Every structure is written in structure tokens, then in C-alpha cells.
Amino acid sequence: MAIAPAARRLTADEYFALDLPERHTQLINGEIVVTEASLRHSRIVGWLYREIARWCDEATGHGEAGLPANVHLDDVNVYAPDVWWVREERRPRRDATRIVGPPDLAVEVRSPSTWRYDLGTKKRVYEAAGLRELWLVDTNADVVLVFRRSSTEPPVFDVELELGAADSLTTPLLPGLSIDVAELFDR
């Protein structure tokens, strides 16, 4: 019995060279994955982005927040977190076409096509690449899973939290930002 060869995996350079349609795609372990977001997903992403961007605008030096952009992590992984934030000293140049290396904070909101990657492969790759904090927003369970490093020293996420409707989402990366989880999921 003949076995069909596996499809060739792409490198990040090959992925960047493609003329992809105006859809939200990512390269995960060399495979192109298309994100199919629901309306609720889009509402939550927009609301989180506005809250973080508002915090950035409160004072100079608060860094930059953004919506999906190519984040080049390694030779076979180019992610597009739903919301990202970088410290002021890591802001991409005005003419940058992508972020190289992990942002300081990545937010992934559940979508049917990518949630298994968010919980598995993407979390592992983000962690290995040095991401400081990851928020996985589960719109089925209405909880936010937070993975962070307690300092710049730990090689892995050493703080894990599960936040529900009675909680506030805060982070030492953005002092003073407080997101009411119940309000977040009221979208």
C-alpha cells in the first residue's frame, strides 16, 4: 500500500513571500492556518484592544498595542495574536512590516479554527520564544487563562491563573490597567 507524501511545510520566509488573500492567516509549525472568527470573537478582540490602547495613551512611554500583525517567532512559526502589546523600547519602527520575536503580551481569543493551537503549540512556542505574558480568552467557558513569568528570569511561565466573571484581569506589565472579566464577556 502506497502512502501519500505529507505536504511540504513552509518556512517563515516562504510564508512572507506568498500573496495571501485578505484573510487572517498564521504559520504554525510550517502550516498555514486560517482563523475563522465569530462576531463575538471580533467584539471581544476590539474591546480588549481599546482598553489596552487607552492605557497606552494615558502617558508617554506606555508602549504600543495592536491588532493582528505578523509576529515572526522562528523559522516555521509566524503568529498573528488577536491583540499584542510591546514595551516602549520594543516598539516596531513606523515602516516595519512585522514584529520580530514575541511581543511582551499576546492575547488569543478563542476561535474554532485555532483554539487547539492556542492551548498547545502556540503556547509552547510563545513560551520558548520568551513571551512574558499570554492571555487565552475562552469564549465558551467565559474565563481568561493567564500565563506569565513572575520575573524576567524564569525560562517558563511560572504563574498560571484562571479568571472568571467575579475577577479583574490585571498584569504587572501594564500597571493600573484593570479589566472587569464579567464586562469583557458581556459582548
Protein Blocks (a to p, Z undefined) as FASTA:
>chain_A
ZZddddddddfklmmmpccdfbddddeehiacdddddfklmmmmmmmmmmmmmmmmmpgh
kapadddddddfblmbccddfbdcddfkloccfklcbdedjdfbdcddddfklmmmmmmm
mmmmmmmnopabdcdddfklopacddddfbfkbmbdfbdcdddfkbccddfklghiacdf
klmmmZZ
